[in-house]
Amino acid sequence: MSLGFEQAGFEVACATDHDALNTGVYRLNFPNCWTFTADVHDLTGDSLRRRGRLGDREVDVVFGGPPCQGFSFGGRQRIG
């Protein structure tokens, strides 16, 4: 999803996932994006801004999605 947003011209400023393994892999793929581990259910706009190191930057889009159903332990692990 982040790659698609970057290809559309957006700068992805920060990212989060509830699993440290996922955020570690994300950091390798997007080294210029601040990434942290957290459950989005526990985040508010203020905490996202603080933990995401956004400061007073203007935010145009906040996006996210469900786990990849075929591969994620958070999904059903059914491919196809």
N, CA and C atoms as a LAMMPS dump frame, in Angstrom:
ITEM: TIMESTEP
0
ITEM: NUMBER OF ATOMS
240
ITEM: BOX BOUNDS ff ff ff
-5.0000000000000000e+02 5.0000000000000000e+02
-5.0000000000000000e+02 5.0000000000000000e+02
-5.0000000000000000e+02 5.0000000000000000e+02
ITEM: ATOMS id mol type element x y z
1 1 1 N 0.827 -1.176 0
2 1 2 C 0 0 0
3 1 3 C 0.883 1.256 0
4 2 1 N 1.925 1.249 0.817
5 2 2 C 2.819 2.412 0.877
6 2 3 C 3.501 2.66 -0.458
7 3 1 N 3.933 1.594 -1.111
8 3 2 C 4.583 1.737 -2.409
9 3 3 C 3.631 2.379 -3.411
10 4 1 N 2.39 1.964 -3.413
11 4 2 C 1.398 2.561 -4.307
12 4 3 C 1.202 4.035 -4.025
13 5 1 N 1.144 4.415 -2.756
14 5 2 C 1.002 5.835 -2.413
15 5 3 C 2.233 6.617 -2.852
16 6 1 N 3.424 6.053 -2.656
17 6 2 C 4.631 6.734 -3.113
18 6 3 C 4.619 6.883 -4.63
19 7 1 N 4.214 5.844 -5.338
20 7 2 C 4.163 5.914 -6.799
21 7 3 C 3.121 6.917 -7.276
22 8 1 N 2.124 7.192 -6.445
23 8 2 C 1.111 8.193 -6.774
24 8 3 C 1.557 9.607 -6.418
25 9 1 N 2.773 9.745 -5.849
26 9 2 C 3.315 11.065 -5.565
27 9 3 C 3.249 11.496 -4.116
28 10 1 N 2.768 10.649 -3.244
29 10 2 C 2.713 10.988 -1.824
30 10 3 C 4.041 10.675 -1.15
31 11 1 N 4.338 11.396 -0.095
32 11 2 C 5.465 11.073 0.774
33 11 3 C 4.887 10.354 1.99
34 12 1 N 5.269 9.124 2.197
35 12 2 C 4.798 8.375 3.361
36 12 3 C 5.709 8.756 4.521
37 13 1 N 5.148 9.476 5.487
38 13 2 C 5.95 10.067 6.562
39 13 3 C 6.174 9.127 7.734
40 14 1 N 5.212 8.266 8.037
41 14 2 C 5.388 7.318 9.135
42 14 3 C 4.491 6.116 8.901
43 15 1 N 4.846 5.03 9.553
44 15 2 C 4.074 3.795 9.428
45 15 3 C 4.1 3.057 10.745
46 16 1 N 3.071 2.254 10.977
47 16 2 C 3.006 1.472 12.195
48 16 3 C 2.378 0.116 11.923
49 17 1 N 2.73 -0.834 12.741
50 17 2 C 2.121 -2.16 12.718
51 17 3 C 2.174 -2.687 14.133
52 18 1 N 1.299 -3.599 14.471
53 18 2 C 1.274 -4.112 15.837
54 18 3 C 2.32 -5.2 16.072
55 19 1 N 2.992 -5.648 15.02
56 19 2 C 3.971 -6.715 15.128
57 19 3 C 5.369 -6.182 14.807
58 20 1 N 6.297 -6.373 15.734
59 20 2 C 7.659 -5.849 15.563
60 20 3 C 8.366 -6.449 14.35
61 21 1 N 8.085 -7.702 14.025
62 21 2 C 8.687 -8.311 12.842
63 21 3 C 8.257 -7.559 11.585
64 22 1 N 6.983 -7.215 11.521
65 22 2 C 6.475 -6.475 10.359
66 22 3 C 7.087 -5.086 10.253
67 23 1 N 7.216 -4.395 11.38
68 23 2 C 7.805 -3.054 11.306
69 23 3 C 9.284 -3.132 10.941
70 24 1 N 9.963 -4.193 11.385
71 24 2 C 11.367 -4.368 11.011
72 24 3 C 11.543 -4.563 9.519
73 25 1 N 10.706 -5.387 8.927
74 25 2 C 10.76 -5.613 7.475
75 25 3 C 10.388 -4.336 6.736
76 26 1 N 9.394 -3.629 7.241
77 26 2 C 8.97 -2.372 6.612
78 26 3 C 10.128 -1.377 6.591
79 27 1 N 10.86 -1.286 7.7
80 27 2 C 12.006 -0.373 7.77
81 27 3 C 13.041 -0.686 6.692
82 28 1 N 13.254 -1.963 6.436
83 28 2 C 14.206 -2.35 5.392
84 28 3 C 13.733 -1.907 4.014
85 29 1 N 12.428 -1.998 3.769
86 29 2 C 11.872 -1.653 2.465
87 29 3 C 11.619 -0.157 2.281
88 30 1 N 11.404 0.546 3.39
89 30 2 C 11.129 1.99 3.332
90 30 3 C 12.012 2.705 4.352
91 31 1 N 13.317 2.784 4.096
92 31 2 C 14.255 3.329 5.094
93 31 3 C 14.07 4.815 5.387
94 32 1 N 13.384 5.55 4.543
95 32 2 C 13.193 6.983 4.772
96 32 3 C 11.888 7.296 5.497
97 33 1 N 11.188 6.275 5.909
98 33 2 C 9.91 6.432 6.603
99 33 3 C 10.088 6.036 8.064
100 34 1 N 9.69 6.911 8.993
101 34 2 C 9.763 6.564 10.41
102 34 3 C 8.711 5.498 10.685
103 35 1 N 9.129 4.389 11.276
104 35 2 C 8.243 3.257 11.525
105 35 3 C 8.305 2.874 12.994
106 36 1 N 7.149 2.602 13.595
107 36 2 C 7.116 2.203 14.992
108 36 3 C 6.079 1.106 15.192
109 37 1 N 6.241 0.369 16.279
110 37 2 C 5.353 -0.739 16.581
111 37 3 C 4.28 -0.283 17.57
112 38 1 N 3.015 -0.436 17.174
113 38 2 C 1.885 -0.074 18.027
114 38 3 C 0.614 -0.664 17.438
115 39 1 N -0.372 -0.847 18.28
116 39 2 C -1.697 -1.269 17.83
117 39 3 C -2.493 -0.005 17.526
118 40 1 N -3.01 0.111 16.324
119 40 2 C -3.722 1.338 15.94
120 40 3 C -4.952 1.585 16.8
121 41 1 N -5.48 0.543 17.423
122 41 2 C -6.621 0.74 18.323
123 41 3 C -6.247 1.599 19.524
124 42 1 N -4.964 1.625 19.848
125 42 2 C -4.489 2.378 21.006
126 42 3 C -4 3.781 20.642
127 43 1 N -4.039 4.148 19.362
128 43 2 C -3.52 5.441 18.932
129 43 3 C -4.633 6.472 18.787
130 44 1 N -4.321 7.679 19.176
131 44 2 C -5.18 8.825 18.897
132 44 3 C -4.463 9.669 17.849
133 45 1 N -5.103 10.684 17.349
134 45 2 C -4.433 11.581 16.412
135 45 3 C -3.189 12.195 17.025
136 46 1 N -3.298 12.613 18.285
137 46 2 C -2.149 13.22 18.967
138 46 3 C -1.017 12.225 19.185
139 47 1 N -1.358 10.999 19.594
140 47 2 C -0.292 10.023 19.834
141 47 3 C 0.348 9.57 18.525
142 48 1 N -0.435 9.489 17.465
143 48 2 C 0.128 9.152 16.153
144 48 3 C 1.085 10.243 15.701
145 49 1 N 0.698 11.476 15.881
146 49 2 C 1.556 12.603 15.516
147 49 3 C 2.85 12.596 16.335
148 50 1 N 2.735 12.295 17.628
149 50 2 C 3.917 12.277 18.51
150 50 3 C 4.801 11.059 18.213
151 51 1 N 4.224 9.874 18.229
152 51 2 C 5.027 8.657 18.014
153 51 3 C 5.53 8.548 16.585
154 52 1 N 4.774 9.126 15.648
155 52 2 C 5.193 9.112 14.252
156 52 3 C 6.156 10.229 13.9
157 53 1 N 6.504 11.027 14.897
158 53 2 C 7.457 12.135 14.72
159 53 3 C 7.029 13.091 13.609
160 54 1 N 5.753 13.397 13.584
161 54 2 C 5.211 14.265 12.543
162 54 3 C 5.288 15.741 12.899
163 55 1 N 5.388 16.052 14.187
164 55 2 C 5.448 17.451 14.591
165 55 3 C 4.237 18.212 14.094
166 56 1 N 4.477 19.369 13.485
167 56 2 C 3.395 20.205 12.961
168 56 3 C 3.17 20.007 11.462
169 57 1 N 3.762 18.961 10.889
170 57 2 C 3.609 18.726 9.448
171 57 3 C 2.138 18.58 9.092
172 58 1 N 1.791 19.074 7.937
173 58 2 C 0.435 18.905 7.429
174 58 3 C 0.279 17.464 6.93
175 59 1 N -0.812 16.833 7.317
176 59 2 C -1.087 15.459 6.905
177 59 3 C -2.266 15.479 5.942
178 60 1 N -2.051 14.964 4.736
179 60 2 C -3.105 14.933 3.734
180 60 3 C -3.93 13.653 3.776
181 61 1 N -3.274 12.528 4.081
182 61 2 C -3.96 11.238 4.037
183 61 3 C -3.439 10.352 5.17
184 62 1 N -4.341 9.664 5.835
185 62 2 C -3.995 8.589 6.757
186 62 3 C -4.632 7.341 6.164
187 63 1 N -3.821 6.331 5.876
188 63 2 C -4.371 5.131 5.235
189 63 3 C -3.897 3.874 5.929
190 64 1 N -4.621 2.816 5.728
191 64 2 C -4.271 1.533 6.316
192 64 3 C -5.152 0.46 5.723
193 65 1 N -4.88 -0.748 6.109
194 65 2 C -5.671 -1.832 5.571
195 65 3 C -5.64 -3.036 6.479
196 66 1 N -6.476 -4.014 6.187
197 66 2 C -6.506 -5.237 6.98
198 66 3 C -5.284 -6.092 6.686
199 67 1 N -5.018 -7.072 7.511
200 67 2 C -3.906 -7.987 7.227
201 67 3 C -4.128 -8.689 5.887
202 68 1 N -3.044 -9.029 5.243
203 68 2 C -3.13 -9.8 4.012
204 68 3 C -3.688 -11.173 4.375
205 69 1 N -4.879 -11.454 3.949
206 69 2 C -5.593 -12.646 4.388
207 69 3 C -4.869 -13.952 4.082
208 70 1 N -4.16 -14.003 2.989
209 70 2 C -3.519 -15.244 2.6
210 70 3 C -2.222 -15.546 3.335
211 71 1 N -1.57 -14.523 3.857
212 71 2 C -0.235 -14.718 4.399
213 71 3 C -0.082 -14.323 5.858
214 72 1 N -0.898 -13.43 6.342
215 72 2 C -0.734 -12.888 7.677
216 72 3 C -1.266 -13.819 8.753
217 73 1 N -0.56 -13.869 9.889
218 73 2 C -1.08 -14.612 11.043
219 73 3 C -2.341 -13.936 11.572
220 74 1 N -2.525 -12.644 11.234
221 74 2 C -3.731 -11.939 11.633
222 74 3 C -4.903 -12.248 10.733
223 75 1 N -4.648 -12.895 9.604
224 75 2 C -5.707 -13.238 8.661
225 75 3 C -6.079 -14.704 8.743
226 76 1 N -6.766 -15.177 7.73
227 76 2 C -7.25 -16.553 7.73
228 76 3 C -6.245 -17.529 7.127
229 77 1 N -5.179 -17.021 6.546
230 77 2 C -4.119 -17.823 5.936
231 77 3 C -4.646 -18.749 4.84
232 78 1 N -5.603 -18.255 4.086
233 78 2 C -6.112 -18.998 2.944
234 78 3 C -5.666 -18.29 1.684
235 79 1 N -4.88 -18.945 0.897
236 79 2 C -4.416 -18.368 -0.36
237 79 3 C -5.343 -18.855 -1.461
238 80 1 N -6.016 -17.892 -2.107
239 80 2 C -6.899 -18.272 -3.212
240 80 3 C -8.204 -18.601 -2.753
